[in-house]
Amino acid sequence: MAERLAIEGGTPVRNEPLPPPYPGALVMGEEEKRAVLEVIEQRSPFRYYGPNVLNKVARFERSLEQYLGVNHALGVSSGTAALKVALVAMGVGPGDEVIVPAYTFIACVSAVVAARAVPVFVEVDDSLNIDVDDLKARMSPWTKAIMAVHLQGVACDMDGILAVAERDGVGVLEDCAQSFGAVYKGRKVGTLGRMGVFSLQINKLITAGEGGCVVTDDRDLFLRAVRCHDHGNLREFQGGAPLLGENYRMSELAGAVAVVQLEKLAGILARMERAKEEILKATASIDRLMFRRVPEGAEDLGTSVIFFTHCAQTAREFVRALNGENIGSSQMYDGTVYDAYPQVLNMSTATPEGCPFTCPHYHGDVRYHPGMCPTTESLAERLVYIPIAPTFEDREIADVVSGVRKVAAAVV
Ligand SMILES: Cc1ncc(COP(=O)(O)O)c(C=O)c1O
């Protein structure tokens, strides 16, 4: 007989919640403190000038270039800023469509609109990343770029995506916000498409509270990104055509933290990967739980354990019961796709004119409605997501396993 669940009066698997899903923040310590203090002591929080600039952002950029094996990295103020800067650098603008996975963080959609282009949703498959067959069908004469989001530590099927992009002559922008350090066929994500972006927000693998970066091998795109993020300035660089930019610069305080956090990334990943392996080994055989698929050539960083149940109600009950056991879990984005966002369905922009949807340059006819990506909707509502923290010890790993087993026995 199934053990009595905590939500039904039974004894919970744990007496206290698991560590929260803030990997980089959980391992913050003296090193970050020293790095930030240095900047403050020099009274030089701005990267380009000041009493004694320590070049923290520049150091982060050079370390990131080395870590990823990419020619150029640019620190910016957030992952969303990185997306916008990269899209604009790639020449995306009014009249264009950008393909975005139907299951992702809303920033992917908003950044396309901020670049004044129209987002077009594509289905994800059971890897939770872009379904390449559906991608082929969603390409249009107006498609300018494909945003390949590597969700939760697992790379997309990049061979498939790049083949479609090449066939149609469009650029691929990799969104690596949730997958810092993930690998596809021996190469780090962010280096496979035309440009890549990362986020340093608190939920991410490494964090500076806020922050982001743009990477590329292409010098022209890099120079455009530099101009876009710094009022059109190039500072120490030369080349490319002038343009009116904005301000998405990274501060030296964020840069100081980012340098240290990047040094900690390998350790964070090693701990999370071990936890994930142990949890999967002990739960993979549970009947009727379908674990997220990892595409061929991709590896799983171990940021979370994700599986699907056979129906939406079971997934909801699973999450509720797991939380009762003090095994923090959710349905990620509440188990919903774009149809949860009225602003998407109604194409509500910040201004009543409705650019980019009403832009005279735009000749496509995109409309959004529930049911537009049925496979994604079905996956999202049946999904159970358990974040892993780098501070998991044997006790936490064992508790997650016990929790999943206990709840599965009762609700699946
Ligand atoms: C996939 C994805 N893209 C972009 C972002 C935006 O990053 P930020 O919060 O740093 O703006 C996030 C997360 O916040 C994300 O998860």
The ligand as an SDF file (V2000), in Angstrom:
LIG
                    3D

 16 16  0  0  0  0  0  0  0  0999 V2000
   15.5360   31.2800  -21.5860 C   0  0  0  0  0  0  0  0  0  0  0  0
   15.7050   32.6640  -21.0190 C   0  0  0  0  0  0  0  0  0  0  0  0
   15.9990   33.6860  -21.8340 N   0  0  0  0  0  0  0  0  0  0  0  0
   16.1680   34.9310  -21.3690 C   0  0  0  0  0  0  0  0  0  0  0  0
   16.0410   35.2040  -20.0280 C   0  0  0  0  0  0  0  0  0  0  0  0
   16.1620   36.6250  -19.5800 C   0  0  0  0  0  0  0  0  0  0  0  0
   17.2560   36.8490  -18.7680 O   0  0  0  0  0  0  0  0  0  0  0  0
   17.2450   38.0790  -17.7260 P   0  0  0  0  0  0  0  0  0  0  0  0
   16.3340   37.7180  -16.6280 O   0  0  0  0  0  0  0  0  0  0  0  0
   18.6790   38.1550  -17.3040 O   0  0  0  0  0  0  0  0  0  0  0  0
   16.8260   39.2780  -18.4790 O   0  0  0  0  0  0  0  0  0  0  0  0
   15.7580   34.1660  -19.1270 C   0  0  0  0  0  0  0  0  0  0  0  0
   15.6400   34.3130  -17.6770 C   0  0  0  0  0  0  0  0  0  0  0  0
   15.4300   35.1270  -16.9480 O   0  0  0  0  0  0  0  0  0  0  0  0
   15.5750   32.8630  -19.6400 C   0  0  0  0  0  0  0  0  0  0  0  0
   15.2810   31.8550  -18.8230 O   0  0  0  0  0  0  0  0  0  0  0  0
  1  2  1  0
  2  3  1  0
  2 15  2  0
  3  4  2  0
  4  5  1  0
  5  6  1  0
  5 12  2  0
  6  7  1  0
  7  8  1  0
  8  9  2  0
  8 10  1  0
  8 11  1  0
 12 13  1  0
 12 15  1  0
 13 14  2  0
 15 16  1  0
M  END
$$$$
